[in-house]
Amino acid sequence: GGIGGVHRDANKTFDISADLQELGNSKLAVICAGPKSILDISLTLEYLETMGVPVIGYKTNFLPNFYSSESDFKVDYRFDKASDIANVIKNKDELSLKGSVLICNPVPKKYSIPNNIIEKAINSSMLQARQNKIHGKALTPFLLEKVSSITKGKTLETNIQLMLNNAKLAARIAFALNK
């Protein structure tokens, strides 16, 4: 569904998801709905840039924010056709360039939750986590559960829809790669 990334308050916790390093070191094409909203999106994008991972937007100029189809952050490149993304993947492979390609596919607007609602739920959940001294590996599941509870389960429905949407795009890209 979404990638991990640099966690909020990483300047104190040094909490950075291992998948960011993997994206920089492995030759993959990863399709996602952007970084999980509970992360520090700005620092996640900086880290991806440092690791040489291009961030492609599928039919969007803006990075999807997992539950929301847009954020305030721009992607590196925009492509509107799966075949164009397949060409980028092929070219990168033919040039033997290290690292992955991150393809960000926004959740359909019908299932998108506005950023302001998600941010409010995340901030409330982060406050509860601090008050309950929840951190480390326990933090992400706690935050996701609280955000789901605050949004009355809407985040779960959105999560299911964005995974289906990602699978459809992955199939189109795979088909184009095998032509």
N, C-alpha and C positions, 0 to 999 in steps of 0.2 A: 503493500500500500504506500508506504512512505519510507524515506530513509531516516536514519538517526542523524546525529549531528553534534554540534557544540551546545551543551546544555546552558540554560540560564544560570548565572552565577558561576560559570566555569573559571572565572578569574580567582575564585576562592576554592573551588572544588576540583579543578582540572578534569572535569567530567566531559570527555569527548568520546562519542560512540566509535567503536572499533571499525564500523563499516566505512567510515570516511577514509581511513588508511587503506582499507581493502580496495576502495574505488580508485585510489591513486596508484596502487600497485598491480592490480589485476586488469586484464583485458576483458571488460564486460560491457554490455549495453544494458543499463538498468532503467526500467520504466517505473515511474512512481508518481504520486500526486504531490510531490515536493517533500521537504523536510516536515517531520511531525511538528505541529503547531506549538507544542510545549517547549520547543527548543529556541535557542537564540538564532534566528534565521540569518541575520546579518553576519554573525561570526561563522556560521556554517558555510555561507557562500564564500567568505574570505578563506576559510580552510580549504574548500574545494578548489579555489583558484590557486592557492599555494601548492596543492597536490597535482595541478595540471589537468583537472577534470572539467571539460566543457559542460555547461548546463544549457540544454536545449529545451525550448518551450514548444510543445505541440499545439499549434493554433493559438498561441498566446505570446505576448511580449513580456508578461509578468509571471514571476514565479508563483505557482500555486502554493497555497499554504495548508496543504493536506485537507483539512475540513472545508476550507474556503477555496474557491476557484482562482482567487487572486490575492496578491499581497502588494506591498509598496515596493518590492524589489524586482528589478528587471532580470531576465534570463540573458545569457550570452548570445544566443542565436534563436531565431524563430523559424520553424518549418511547418508548412500546412499540409504536407503530404507524407505519408509513411515511406513512400519510395525515396523521397529526398533524405530522410533520416537513415534509411538503409544505405544510401550512397555515402553518407558521412561515415558510417560504421565500416563499410568496405574500404574506403580511402584510408581511414585511420589504421586499419589492419594491414593494408598493402604497404603503408609507410613504416610499419613496425613501430608505431608510437606506443609508448608505455601508458598504462592507465585506462580508465573506463570512460564511457560516455553516459552522462546522466540525462535522461529524457523525462521531462516533467509534463505530465498529462493532467490537466485540471479535472476535478470532479465535475460532472455535468451540473450546470447552473441550477437545475431543478433540485439537486441534493446539496448544493453548496450552503454552508452556514456563514452568515456575514462575519467578517473579521472581528468587529466590535463585540459581538456576542461571545465568540470563542475566547477572545482576549480577557473579557470579564470573567468567564468561567475558569480560565487558566490562572489568572491572578488570585482569585478566591481560593482555588485549590492549592496554589503555591503557599499562600498564607497559612492554610490549614496544615500543610506538610511541615512548615517551619515550626508552627505551634506544637505539633506532635513529634517534632524531632525526627522526621522521616527523611532519609537521604540515601545516597548510594543506589544499589540495585533495586531497593524497595520504592524509590521515588517515582520512576516512570509508571509502573502499574498503579500506584496510588493516584497519581495525577490523572491518568486515563480513566480510571473508575470514577473519580470525583467529577471530572468534566462531563462524562456520560450521564451521571446522576443529575448534575445541574441543568443539562440540556434535555433532560427527560428522555434519554435514549436516542436522541437525534444523531449524535455522533456515531453510534453503532450503525444506524441505517446508512449514513454517509460513508462510513468505512467500507461497508459491503458494496455499495455502488461504485466507489472509486476503484476497488479491486477488480470488479467486473469490467469497468472502463479501461483499466490498465491491461487486462488480459486481451481485450479486443484490439487495442493498439499493438500489443506485442505480437499478436497473430498477423496483423497487417504488415508489420515490419519484417517478421520472419518470412512471410510469403514473398515480399519484395527482395529480401536477401537471397532467396533460393531461385529467383527467376533466371 
